[in-house]
Amino acid sequence: MYQLVLLIHIFACVCVIALVLVQQGKGATVGAAFGSGASQTVFGSRGSGSFLLKITSLFVVIFFSTSLIMNYMASRASKQERLVVLPATPAVPHTSAPVQPAAPAVTPNNIPR
């Protein structure tokens, strides 16, 4: 599922880039004033602005939607708890060195004379 959303995301990204590069900037009408009047006849007399703007907007909405979907899918996958089962080890009693008896306390009766 993630790969399908990623594929749609990449396709929308490429389409947005291509459509933005195809659109004319605001200074493109200056060229028409100096003799290149046929600059907008490919898409009709109104130009390509409204058609390309609508298609670009559609792909931008698809791009942002797939971005949010992929973010949700990635965060959900990282929050899943993974239970790690370790093999059971037998309880081995802790062996320590034998305790030495404490030295007898020196009392006045034990002092050699």
C-alpha positions in Angstrom: 0.0 0.0 0.0 2.8 2.4 0.9 4.5 1.7 -2.4 1.3 2.6 -4.3 0.9 5.9 -2.5 4.6 6.6 -3.0 4.2 6.0 -6.8 1.2 8.3 -7.0 3.2 10.9 -4.9 6.2 10.8 -7.3 3.9 11.0 -10.4 2.1 14.1 -8.9 5.4 15.7 -8.0 6.7 15.3 -11.6 3.5 16.6 -13.0 3.5 19.7 -10.8 7.1 20.5 -11.8 6.3 20.0 -15.5 3.1 22.1 -15.4 4.7 24.9 -13.5 7.6 25.0 -16.0 5.1 25.0 -19.0 3.1 28.0 -17.7 3.9 31.4 -18.8 5.0 34.1 -16.4 3.5 37.5 -16.0 6.1 39.1 -18.4 5.1 36.9 -21.3 2.6 39.4 -22.6 5.3 41.9 -23.3 6.6 39.8 -26.1 3.1 39.8 -27.7 3.2 43.6 -27.8 6.4 43.6 -29.8 5.2 41.4 -32.7 4.9 37.9 -31.4 1.2 38.0 -31.3 0.8 34.2 -31.9 2.3 33.3 -28.6 -1.0 32.1 -27.0 -2.7 30.5 -30.0 -1.9 26.9 -29.0 -4.6 26.8 -26.2 -7.0 29.2 -27.8 -7.4 33.0 -27.6 -7.7 33.1 -23.8 -4.4 31.3 -23.5 -3.5 28.3 -21.4 -3.8 30.0 -18.0 -7.1 28.7 -16.8 -6.7 25.1 -18.1 -3.1 24.7 -16.8 -4.0 26.4 -13.5 -6.8 23.9 -12.9 -4.7 20.9 -13.8 -1.8 22.2 -11.7 -4.1 22.7 -8.7 -5.4 19.2 -9.1 -1.9 17.7 -9.0 -1.0 20.0 -6.0 -4.0 18.6 -4.1 -3.0 15.1 -4.9 0.7 15.8 -3.9 -0.3 17.2 -0.5 -2.8 14.4 0.1 -0.3 11.7 -0.6 2.2 13.6 1.6 -0.2 13.5 4.5 -1.1 9.8 3.9 2.5 8.7 3.8 3.2 10.7 7.0 0.3 8.9 8.7 1.4 5.5 7.4 5.0 6.0 8.6 4.0 7.3 12.0 1.6 4.4 12.5 4.2 1.8 11.5 6.8 3.3 13.9 4.4 3.3 16.8 3.5 -0.4 16.6 4.7 -2.2 19.6 7.1 -5.0 18.8 7.2 -7.8 21.3 10.6 -9.4 21.6 10.5 -12.8 23.1 13.7 -13.9 24.7 14.5 -17.6 25.3 13.9 -18.6 28.9 17.1 -19.3 30.9 17.0 -21.5 33.9 17.4 -19.7 37.2 21.0 -20.5 38.4 21.6 -19.8 42.1 24.1 -17.1 42.6 27.3 -18.7 44.0 29.6 -16.5 45.9 32.8 -17.1 47.9 32.2 -18.8 51.3 31.9 -16.3 54.0 34.8 -16.3 56.4 34.0 -16.1 60.1 34.8 -12.7 61.6 37.9 -12.5 63.7 37.1 -12.7 67.4 36.8 -9.4 69.1 39.6 -8.4 71.4 38.3 -8.0 74.9 40.3 -7.3 78.0 40.1 -11.0 79.0 41.7 -12.2 75.7 44.8 -9.9 75.9 47.9 -11.9 76.5 49.9 -10.8 79.6 
